[in-house]
Amino acid sequence: MNTWIRIAQVSVTVITEIISIMKEIEKEKS
């Protein structure tokens, strides 16, 4: 069960990082 919690936390962190990178790329374009 703990492994699933860990996977969920990692997934959220990765998604947050991707969103941050996407926003940075959008700034670069404009």
mmJSON file of the N, C-alpha and C atoms, coordinates in Angstrom:
{"data_MODEL":{"atom_site":{
"group_PDB":["ATOM","ATOM","ATOM","ATOM","ATOM","ATOM","ATOM","ATOM","ATOM","ATOM","ATOM","ATOM","ATOM","ATOM","ATOM","ATOM","ATOM","ATOM","ATOM","ATOM","ATOM","ATOM","ATOM","ATOM","ATOM","ATOM","ATOM","ATOM","ATOM","ATOM","ATOM","ATOM","ATOM","ATOM","ATOM","ATOM","ATOM","ATOM","ATOM","ATOM","ATOM","ATOM","ATOM","ATOM","ATOM","ATOM","ATOM","ATOM","ATOM","ATOM","ATOM","ATOM","ATOM","ATOM","ATOM","ATOM","ATOM","ATOM","ATOM","ATOM","ATOM","ATOM","ATOM","ATOM","ATOM","ATOM","ATOM","ATOM","ATOM","ATOM","ATOM","ATOM","ATOM","ATOM","ATOM","ATOM","ATOM","ATOM","ATOM","ATOM","ATOM","ATOM","ATOM","ATOM","ATOM","ATOM","ATOM","ATOM","ATOM","ATOM"],
"id":[1,2,3,4,5,6,7,8,9,10,11,12,13,14,15,16,17,18,19,20,21,22,23,24,25,26,27,28,29,30,31,32,33,34,35,36,37,38,39,40,41,42,43,44,45,46,47,48,49,50,51,52,53,54,55,56,57,58,59,60,61,62,63,64,65,66,67,68,69,70,71,72,73,74,75,76,77,78,79,80,81,82,83,84,85,86,87,88,89,90],
"type_symbol":["N","C","C","N","C","C","N","C","C","N","C","C","N","C","C","N","C","C","N","C","C","N","C","C","N","C","C","N","C","C","N","C","C","N","C","C","N","C","C","N","C","C","N","C","C","N","C","C","N","C","C","N","C","C","N","C","C","N","C","C","N","C","C","N","C","C","N","C","C","N","C","C","N","C","C","N","C","C","N","C","C","N","C","C","N","C","C","N","C","C"],
"label_atom_id":["N","CA","C","N","CA","C","N","CA","C","N","CA","C","N","CA","C","N","CA","C","N","CA","C","N","CA","C","N","CA","C","N","CA","C","N","CA","C","N","CA","C","N","CA","C","N","CA","C","N","CA","C","N","CA","C","N","CA","C","N","CA","C","N","CA","C","N","CA","C","N","CA","C","N","CA","C","N","CA","C","N","CA","C","N","CA","C","N","CA","C","N","CA","C","N","CA","C","N","CA","C","N","CA","C"],
"label_alt_id":[null,null,null,null,null,null,null,null,null,null,null,null,null,null,null,null,null,null,null,null,null,null,null,null,null,null,null,null,null,null,null,null,null,null,null,null,null,null,null,null,null,null,null,null,null,null,null,null,null,null,null,null,null,null,null,null,null,null,null,null,null,null,null,null,null,null,null,null,null,null,null,null,null,null,null,null,null,null,null,null,null,null,null,null,null,null,null,null,null,null],
"label_comp_id":["MET","MET","MET","ASN","ASN","ASN","THR","THR","THR","TRP","TRP","TRP","ILE","ILE","ILE","ARG","ARG","ARG","ILE","ILE","ILE","ALA","ALA","ALA","GLN","GLN","GLN","VAL","VAL","VAL","SER","SER","SER","VAL","VAL","VAL","THR","THR","THR","VAL","VAL","VAL","ILE","ILE","ILE","THR","THR","THR","GLU","GLU","GLU","ILE","ILE","ILE","ILE","ILE","ILE","SER","SER","SER","ILE","ILE","ILE","MET","MET","MET","LYS","LYS","LYS","GLU","GLU","GLU","ILE","ILE","ILE","GLU","GLU","GLU","LYS","LYS","LYS","GLU","GLU","GLU","LYS","LYS","LYS","SER","SER","SER"],
"label_asym_id":["A","A","A","A","A","A","A","A","A","A","A","A","A","A","A","A","A","A","A","A","A","A","A","A","A","A","A","A","A","A","A","A","A","A","A","A","A","A","A","A","A","A","A","A","A","A","A","A","A","A","A","A","A","A","A","A","A","A","A","A","A","A","A","A","A","A","A","A","A","A","A","A","A","A","A","A","A","A","A","A","A","A","A","A","A","A","A","A","A","A"],
"label_entity_id":["1","1","1","1","1","1","1","1","1","1","1","1","1","1","1","1","1","1","1","1","1","1","1","1","1","1","1","1","1","1","1","1","1","1","1","1","1","1","1","1","1","1","1","1","1","1","1","1","1","1","1","1","1","1","1","1","1","1","1","1","1","1","1","1","1","1","1","1","1","1","1","1","1","1","1","1","1","1","1","1","1","1","1","1","1","1","1","1","1","1"],
"label_seq_id":[1,1,1,2,2,2,3,3,3,4,4,4,5,5,5,6,6,6,7,7,7,8,8,8,9,9,9,10,10,10,11,11,11,12,12,12,13,13,13,14,14,14,15,15,15,16,16,16,17,17,17,18,18,18,19,19,19,20,20,20,21,21,21,22,22,22,23,23,23,24,24,24,25,25,25,26,26,26,27,27,27,28,28,28,29,29,29,30,30,30],
"pdbx_PDB_ins_code":[null,null,null,null,null,null,null,null,null,null,null,null,null,null,null,null,null,null,null,null,null,null,null,null,null,null,null,null,null,null,null,null,null,null,null,null,null,null,null,null,null,null,null,null,null,null,null,null,null,null,null,null,null,null,null,null,null,null,null,null,null,null,null,null,null,null,null,null,null,null,null,null,null,null,null,null,null,null,null,null,null,null,null,null,null,null,null,null,null,null],
"Cartn_x":[0.843,0.0,0.874,1.925,2.816,3.44,3.729,4.327,3.389,2.082,1.118,1.117,1.201,1.256,2.509,3.611,4.884,4.77,4.21,4.021,3.146,2.075,1.175,1.918,2.726,3.498,4.469,5.173,6.126,5.398,4.262,3.485,3.081,2.593,2.186,3.384,4.525,5.734,6.146,6.141,6.528,5.565,4.278,3.273,3.483,3.721,3.961,5.175,6.251,7.464,7.172,6.433,6.099,5.31,4.335,3.534,4.441,5.373,6.307,7.134,7.641,8.447,7.599,6.372,5.476,5.264,5.032,4.831,6.072,7.244,8.506,8.646,8.324,8.404,7.447,6.254,5.281,5.829,6.497,7.103,8.175,8.995,10.078,9.524,8.432,7.834,7.335,6.639,6.013,6.949],
"Cartn_y":[-1.213,0.0,1.258,1.254,2.412,2.719,1.664,1.877,2.695,2.452,3.205,4.672,4.945,6.336,7.011,6.297,6.819,7.108,6.174,6.353,7.581,7.731,8.877,10.184,10.236,11.444,11.774,10.774,10.974,11.475,10.871,11.277,12.743,13.16,14.559,15.484,15.107,15.924,16.057,14.947,14.949,15.822,15.672,16.464,17.953,18.304,19.703,20.252,19.447,19.853,20.069,19.161,19.273,20.558,20.856,22.078,23.304,23.314,24.435,24.615,23.516,23.55,24.067,23.589,24.031,25.537,26.062,27.502,28.273,27.77,28.411,28.434,27.331,27.25,28.272,28.396,29.366,30.788,31.106,32.433,32.668,31.65,31.754,32.073,31.415,31.593,33.023,33.566,34.885,36.045],
"Cartn_z":[0.0,0.0,0.0,0.804,0.848,-0.507,-1.278,-2.602,-3.489,-3.397,-4.208,-3.819,-2.519,-2.045,-2.61,-2.574,-3.094,-4.589,-5.34,-6.79,-7.051,-6.305,-6.468,-6.214,-5.145,-4.832,-5.953,-6.456,-7.548,-8.791,-9.112,-10.288,-10.199,-9.044,-8.834,-9.022,-8.46,-8.587,-10.046,-10.769,-12.189,-12.998,-12.777,-13.503,-13.221,-11.955,-11.592,-12.327,-12.387,-13.105,-14.582,-15.194,-16.623,-16.877,-16.018,-16.165,-16.085,-15.132,-14.992,-16.256,-16.801,-18.03,-19.194,-19.307,-20.375,-20.31,-19.101,-18.922,-19.349,-18.986,-19.384,-20.899,-21.56,-23.026,-23.65,-23.103,-23.618,-23.52,-22.409,-22.235,-23.296,-23.542,-24.531,-25.916,-26.297,-27.629,-27.824,-26.829,-26.962,-26.654],
"occupancy":[1.0,1.0,1.0,1.0,1.0,1.0,1.0,1.0,1.0,1.0,1.0,1.0,1.0,1.0,1.0,1.0,1.0,1.0,1.0,1.0,1.0,1.0,1.0,1.0,1.0,1.0,1.0,1.0,1.0,1.0,1.0,1.0,1.0,1.0,1.0,1.0,1.0,1.0,1.0,1.0,1.0,1.0,1.0,1.0,1.0,1.0,1.0,1.0,1.0,1.0,1.0,1.0,1.0,1.0,1.0,1.0,1.0,1.0,1.0,1.0,1.0,1.0,1.0,1.0,1.0,1.0,1.0,1.0,1.0,1.0,1.0,1.0,1.0,1.0,1.0,1.0,1.0,1.0,1.0,1.0,1.0,1.0,1.0,1.0,1.0,1.0,1.0,1.0,1.0,1.0],
"B_iso_or_equiv":[0.0,0.0,0.0,0.0,0.0,0.0,0.0,0.0,0.0,0.0,0.0,0.0,0.0,0.0,0.0,0.0,0.0,0.0,0.0,0.0,0.0,0.0,0.0,0.0,0.0,0.0,0.0,0.0,0.0,0.0,0.0,0.0,0.0,0.0,0.0,0.0,0.0,0.0,0.0,0.0,0.0,0.0,0.0,0.0,0.0,0.0,0.0,0.0,0.0,0.0,0.0,0.0,0.0,0.0,0.0,0.0,0.0,0.0,0.0,0.0,0.0,0.0,0.0,0.0,0.0,0.0,0.0,0.0,0.0,0.0,0.0,0.0,0.0,0.0,0.0,0.0,0.0,0.0,0.0,0.0,0.0,0.0,0.0,0.0,0.0,0.0,0.0,0.0,0.0,0.0],
"pdbx_formal_charge":[null,null,null,null,null,null,null,null,null,null,null,null,null,null,null,null,null,null,null,null,null,null,null,null,null,null,null,null,null,null,null,null,null,null,null,null,null,null,null,null,null,null,null,null,null,null,null,null,null,null,null,null,null,null,null,null,null,null,null,null,null,null,null,null,null,null,null,null,null,null,null,null,null,null,null,null,null,null,null,null,null,null,null,null,null,null,null,null,null,null],
"auth_seq_id":[1,1,1,2,2,2,3,3,3,4,4,4,5,5,5,6,6,6,7,7,7,8,8,8,9,9,9,10,10,10,11,11,11,12,12,12,13,13,13,14,14,14,15,15,15,16,16,16,17,17,17,18,18,18,19,19,19,20,20,20,21,21,21,22,22,22,23,23,23,24,24,24,25,25,25,26,26,26,27,27,27,28,28,28,29,29,29,30,30,30],
"auth_comp_id":["MET","MET","MET","ASN","ASN","ASN","THR","THR","THR","TRP","TRP","TRP","ILE","ILE","ILE","ARG","ARG","ARG","ILE","ILE","ILE","ALA","ALA","ALA","GLN","GLN","GLN","VAL","VAL","VAL","SER","SER","SER","VAL","VAL","VAL","THR","THR","THR","VAL","VAL","VAL","ILE","ILE","ILE","THR","THR","THR","GLU","GLU","GLU","ILE","ILE","ILE","ILE","ILE","ILE","SER","SER","SER","ILE","ILE","ILE","MET","MET","MET","LYS","LYS","LYS","GLU","GLU","GLU","ILE","ILE","ILE","GLU","GLU","GLU","LYS","LYS","LYS","GLU","GLU","GLU","LYS","LYS","LYS","SER","SER","SER"],
"auth_asym_id":["A","A","A","A","A","A","A","A","A","A","A","A","A","A","A","A","A","A","A","A","A","A","A","A","A","A","A","A","A","A","A","A","A","A","A","A","A","A","A","A","A","A","A","A","A","A","A","A","A","A","A","A","A","A","A","A","A","A","A","A","A","A","A","A","A","A","A","A","A","A","A","A","A","A","A","A","A","A","A","A","A","A","A","A","A","A","A","A","A","A"],
"auth_atom_id":["N","CA","C","N","CA","C","N","CA","C","N","CA","C","N","CA","C","N","CA","C","N","CA","C","N","CA","C","N","CA","C","N","CA","C","N","CA","C","N","CA","C","N","CA","C","N","CA","C","N","CA","C","N","CA","C","N","CA","C","N","CA","C","N","CA","C","N","CA","C","N","CA","C","N","CA","C","N","CA","C","N","CA","C","N","CA","C","N","CA","C","N","CA","C","N","CA","C","N","CA","C","N","CA","C"],
"pdbx_PDB_model_num":[1,1,1,1,1,1,1,1,1,1,1,1,1,1,1,1,1,1,1,1,1,1,1,1,1,1,1,1,1,1,1,1,1,1,1,1,1,1,1,1,1,1,1,1,1,1,1,1,1,1,1,1,1,1,1,1,1,1,1,1,1,1,1,1,1,1,1,1,1,1,1,1,1,1,1,1,1,1,1,1,1,1,1,1,1,1,1,1,1,1]
}}}
